[in-house]
């Protein structure tokens, strides 16, 4: 399951929110006659920038939260309500993509479940580099299959 530390949210977002609030407060205290270099009211500039320093980090945090929530909900659903099956690894190759120094692997699998005929599926997954040797071609691994979408699977390595 994916989890992002709450400290990370605070460390990355709180300073921007403080700057945004400070700009808005300073915009309230600045003289109405004060202008920017290009002749616009300084208070308008400070309100706009302060709002941006508040809104954009919050939208970013909510976006990342929603993204990870969707991933976790999918994995939880497949683990709890997915159809148990078995996947035979027909082939595997690294795609050349690394995420957090872990390789993405393209598997060609033969999926077998109690309810469907066996079918082949190409599936990409991030695999721990240390686990690469323990998943040779021909090995059978447990798999969970979405009941409504047989292409949506999760390998249990």
Residue pairs with C-beta under 8 A, 6 or more apart in sequence:
1 72
1 75
1 76
2 68
2 71
2 72
3 68
4 64
4 65
4 68
9 61
12 57
13 57
13 58
13 60
13 61
16 53
16 54
16 56
16 57
17 53
17 54
17 57
17 58
19 50
19 53
20 49
20 50
20 51
20 52
20 53
20 54
20 57
21 50
21 54
22 50
23 46
23 47
23 49
23 50
23 53
24 46
24 47
24 50
24 51
24 54
26 46
26 50
27 42
27 43
27 44
27 45
27 46
27 47
27 50
28 43
30 42
30 43
30 46
31 42
32 41
32 43
34 41
34 42
34 43
35 41
35 42
36 42
36 45
74 152
75 154
77 146
78 144
78 145
78 146
78 152
78 153
78 154
79 144
79 154
81 147
82 144
82 145
82 146
82 147
82 153
82 154
83 113
83 114
83 115
83 144
83 145
83 146
83 147
84 113
84 114
84 142
84 143
84 144
85 111
85 112
85 113
85 114
85 142
85 143
85 144
85 145
86 111
86 112
86 113
86 140
86 141
86 142
86 143
87 107
87 109
87 110
87 111
87 112
87 121
87 140
87 141
87 142
87 143
87 153
87 155
88 109
88 110
88 112
88 138
88 139
88 140
89 107
89 108
89 109
89 135
89 136
89 137
89 138
89 139
89 140
89 141
90 107
90 108
90 109
90 110
90 120
90 137
91 107
91 108
91 137
92 105
92 106
92 107
92 108
92 135
92 137
93 105
93 106
94 103
94 104
94 105
94 106
95 103
95 104
95 105
95 106
95 124
96 104
97 103
97 104
98 104
99 126
100 126
101 129
102 126
102 127
102 128
102 129
103 126
103 127
103 129
103 132
104 124
104 125
104 126
104 127
105 124
105 125
105 126
105 127
105 132
106 122
106 123
106 124
107 122
107 123
107 124
107 125
107 155
108 120
108 121
108 122
109 120
109 121
109 122
109 123
109 143
109 153
110 118
110 119
110 120
111 118
111 119
111 120
111 121
111 143
111 145
111 150
111 153
112 118
113 145
113 150
116 150
119 150
121 150
121 151
121 153
123 153
123 155
125 155
127 135
127 157
131 157
135 141
135 157
141 155
141 156
141 157
142 155
142 156
143 153
143 154
143 155
143 156
144 153
144 154
144 156
145 152
145 153
146 152
146 153
